[in-house]
Amino acid sequence: MSGQQTGLGSILILAGRRPGAVDALAEAHGVADKCLVPVAGRPMVAHVLVSAAATDAARIFVSSHHEGLADDLGDIVVDSLGDRLVFVPASDNLADSVLAVAEQADFPLLVTTADNCLLTPATIAEISAEAARLGAEAGVALARREDVLAAHPEGQRRFYEFSDVAVSNCNAYWIGHRRALKAAEAFRGGGQFVKKPVRVMQAFGLINLLRFRFGLGPIHHIFGRISRHLKVEVAALIVRDGATAIDVDNDRSLRATEAIMEKRRPPQRPDADLLLGLDHAGRLDHRLADAGLVG
């Protein structure tokens, strides 16, 4: 497979909706689901699919409540992925959506969300490499506050403070094997770690949850305590690209995401290169060469 080597078996993109809730961003943009909100001219989930397609993952799952999502996407990435792309019905909570896909997924499994538009193939590879370096069975991708703010000062406002580092969640989770699926309990309260503490208390244990929530100790020490409670080695996978922590939740983060995409867009090719690109016969325009415009 020609994709970037990540050592992944599958990727799961969570694109469901909360039961009974209307997403404000989707409503504002007149689309049926948040994953279809246009970001830089493409449905947001298409950006995530493009990055997933560039990896060596054998299958890429999209978990959604939206019937006919593939047709409504109307994006070229759907056709380009072919049989690698599998649409599956979402459950009422994220944990059950992960567990349902795990029945047919290959491992390691990377779980991310449809609004994670700035997740790049390089960061996906970095997540896998960091999990291998730390000997993790499962992992949570996190970015340092200084890297997030450097990517865009208004992109993300939620940070977890530890005694040695402040980080933000990147909505990307690595699960090494089926036995490590106990870690999926962290999803049951929502995409953000400890967003609803009561629901994840049993997964982490009360003391560990308090340590995580209030940063009572170094980050890897606290994750070590959580690992012992879960009986699964869960690691903090700190990535270099702070933009990965900026997910599209509202107009502010949408504008920040599009600004970063614009900054990352490759520069336009010089006119001479464009002329050469149009020369399908491969002939060199000697007049351009004589003028010093091409080599």
PyMOL commands that set and color helices and strands:
alter all, ss='L'
color gray80, all
select helices_A, chain A and resi 24-29+34-36+44-53+69-73+76-84+94-102+121-134+145-151+178-187+197-204+206-214+219-230+242-245+251-264+271-278+286-290
alter helices_A, ss='H'
color red, helices_A
select strands_A, chain A and resi 10-14+38-39+42-43+59-64+85-89+109-113+138-144+160-161+166-175+234-239
alter strands_A, ss='S'
color yellow, strands_A
deselect
rebuild
show_as cartoon
